[in-house]
Amino acid sequence: MDAHLFAALGLLALGMIAWQAWRERAVELRRIPSDWQMSIDRIAREQAQGHHRQVRDSVLQACMRLQQYPRKSRVVPHVRVRLAALLQRDPVYPELVRAIRAACASGAEISETSLCVSSDLLLEDVRQCMTLAELFGQIERHERRGDLMIAASLHPTA
C-alpha cells in the first residue's frame, strides 16, 4: 500500500513539474510577438551578411517603433535586449561607446568632432551609433557653442 502511495505521489510530482515546464515555455514564446521575432531574425540575417549600416538603421527604426508601446509593456524590455545583443556584434557601435566612455572618464564630455577625428570612423557611422546609444540610454547629447557635446551616461534610465 505504501509503495503505491509513494509511486502515485512521484507521478503526481513529475506531472506537476512537466506542466510547469510546459507553462513556462508557453509564456516564454509569448514574450516576443511573431512580428518582432521575424524582424529580429531579418536584422540578424542582414548582420551575418555584413550589412552593418543597414542593421543599425533597422535597429534604429525598431527602437522608434518600441517608443510607441505603452510604458509598462512586457514586450519592450525583451525586444530591447535582443536588439542590444545584435548591436554588440556590430564592429563600430561597441568601439564608439567604449571611446565615449573612455574620453568621459578623463573629462566631463567630448565633442562630436574630436570623437570622429580620434576614432577614424566615418561621420555617418558615428552619428548613427550616437543616436542608437542615446536611445539605449548610454550617452547624453547636448549642444554647446555650435558643437555637439557627448557625455557618457553611467546610469542609463531607458
C-alpha positions, 0 to 999 in steps of 0.5 A: 500500500505504501509503495503505491502511495509513494509511486502515485505521489512521484507521478503526481510530482513529475506531472506537476513539474512537466506542466510547469515546464510546459507553462513556462515555455508557453509564456516564454514564446509569448514574450516576443510577438511573431512580428518582432521575432521575424524582424529580429531574425531579418536584422540578424540575417542582414548582420551575418551578411555584413550589412552593418549600416543597414542593421543599425538603421533597422535597429534604429527604426525598431527602437522608434517603433518600441517608443510607441508601446505603452510604458509598462509593456512586457514586450519592450524590455525583451525586444530591447535586449535582443536588439542590444545583443545584435548591436554588440556584434556590430564592429563600430557601435561597441568601439564608439561607446567604449571611446565615449566612455573612455574620453568621459572618464578623463573629462566631463564630455567630448565633442562630436568632432574630436570623437570622429577625428580620434576614432577614424570612423566615418561621420555617418557611422558615428552619428548613427551609433550616437543616436542608437546609444542615446536611445539605449540610454548610454550617452547624453547629447547636448549642444554647446557653442555650435558643437555637439557635446557627448557625455557618457551616461553611467546610469542609463534610465531607458 
